[in-house]
Amino acid sequence: MESTLKEMRVGASVLDMDPKSTVGGGVEDVYGEDRATEDLLVTPWTISVASGYTLLRDPQHNKGLAFTEKERDAHYLRGLLPPAIISQQLQEKKLLKTIRQYQLPLQKYSAMMELEERNERLFYKLLIDNVEELLPVVYTPTVGEACQKYGSIFKRPQGLYISLKEKGKVLDVLKNWPRKSVQVIVVTDGERILGLGDLGCQGMGIPVGKLALYTALGGIRPSACLPVTIDVGTNNEELLNDEFYIGLKQRRATGQEYYELLHEFMRAVKQNYGEKVLIQFEDFANHNAFELLAKYGTTHLVFNDDIQGTASVVLAGLLSALKLLGGNIADHTFLFLGAGEAGTGIAELIALEMSRQSKVPLEETRKMIWLMDSKGLIVSSRKDSLQQFKKPWAHEHEPVKGLLDAVKAVKPTVLIGTSGVGKTFTKEVIEAMVFYNELKKLTPGLRAKQFFASGSPFAPVEYEGEVFYPGQSNNTYIFPGLGLGLVMSGAIRVHDDMLLAAAEALSGQVTEEHFSKGADFPTSLYHQKNLSPYCC
C-alpha cells in the first residue's frame, strides 16, 4: 500500500521533499509543531471542577441519580436531584429496558446519543456491557439513516465543524474545542457517507460513531477524541433545497480551494496537538481519499479506514478461511467487484501478504488479483483513462463487461464485492464460481464450505437443519485496537506492517467453534466484558 502511495507521490518521500512544501516543514520543525505535546507547567489552582447545576449539565462528570449523599453535599447538589440514590448498574438496566421498547432503530440511536450528551460514563457502561446488541445502533447500519436525517435530529453539537467560512482561522477553531489533550481525530468531508453518497455537513454522525467505538472497544478516553466535519458544501440537491439543512448551502468546493482548506486543517492539527495525534480520514470520495493519504502519509500520523481498515479486516477473514481450507494465500486468484477505496485497498494488502509469504515481488503478486469497476474488468487497454490508484491493477487481457463473464475468464478462487450496487452476486455467478473451482482447494473428503461475511450484521440462517451465523467483516475489529496501539506506542507514522499484523492478530482469534457455525470472524468478541477501562 505504501508503494502505491509512493507512486502517487511520483516517488517522493518526506526525506527528499522541499521542507517548505511539506506540512509543518516535514524535515525541519519550522512551526514548532513537534514540540506542541511537550509537558507544560500547570498551576494546580487554575483547574476548576464544576458543581451544582453546572455539574448536572456536564456529561463528562454527571452521574445522575448515582451521586451519593456525601457527593451531593460536597458538590452542592442538594435539592437539585430527587432523594433516591440509584446505582449506575440499576440506571443501566432501566435504560436498556427503555431502549428495547423502541421499535425503530433511529429511535434507539437518538436515545443513545441523548444519553451520551448528558451522562458520558453511563453511555459507555451501557455500550460496553451490551456491545453486540447496541453496536448496530450507534454504528452501521443505523448510523447511515442517522446521517441522512441528522439535521432533523440535531439538538446539541458534537465535535467541530470547520467550513470554508473558517478558512484562515482553522487553528483558532481548534483552540475553541474545550478538551485539550486530544489523541485521536476522526474527520470527514461528508462526500461519500457509507453507500449513501454526498450528505455534506450531516456526515458528522460518522466521526461521532467511530469515536464512540474508539472508547468502547479500544479504551481511548472520550476526552482524547475529537470528531471533525470539513464542510466545503454539498452537491446533494435535496440538501441544498432543504430549509432545515445545517451545513453550507453551496456546491462543493474543489481543486485548489478544497486542498488549501484541508492543508490548513492538517497543519493546524499538528501545530495544536503535536506530532503524535492520530488523524483518521473517513468517507472521503475516491478522488480525494487517495490523494490525501498519499500527501500526508509521510508527514502525519494518518489512517484511512475505508482504504486501510477495510483491507486489514478482509485480509483477516481470508487468513482465517485458509486455516480450514489449507494452503496459503499465494495459491489463490482474486476477483473484485468494485475498484474504489475499499477494493483497491484490500487488493493491495492481499498482494503485500502474498509477496511476504511467497517471497515474490509485489508487482508479480498483483497479477493474481483482478478488479472490476463500472466499465468492466480493469485491463491494460484502459490504462490511459484510469485513475492513478487503479493503474496497478490493469493487467493484460481482452475487455470484459459483466461479472459472470469475468468469473468465466479469470476463474477466481476468491470473489470479493466492494461495490455499492446490490444483487450482483447472482445464482449464476455463484454456480460459475463452484464449477470452475471444483473443490480443488479443499482437503480430500472435506465437505465444501463457503464463507459469507458482510459489513453490516445479519441474523442467523437455518439451512437443512443447521444454523449458520453470517460473519461480520466490519472495520470495528481493526481501527479501535490499531488506534490504541498507535497512541500507546507513540508512533508518528502508519506503516503496512502494522496493518498486516492487525489482520494476523484478528485471524488468530477465530476458533473451530466459529468455523462450525460458518463464520470466519470471531463473533464472540462482542460478548467479552470490560473491553475498555472506561466503564465505571
Summary of the structure (lengths in Angstrom):
residues: 536
radius of gyration: 24.4
end to end distance: 39.7
largest distance: 79.2
contacts: 1705
relative contact order: 0.11
helix: 50%
strand: 10%
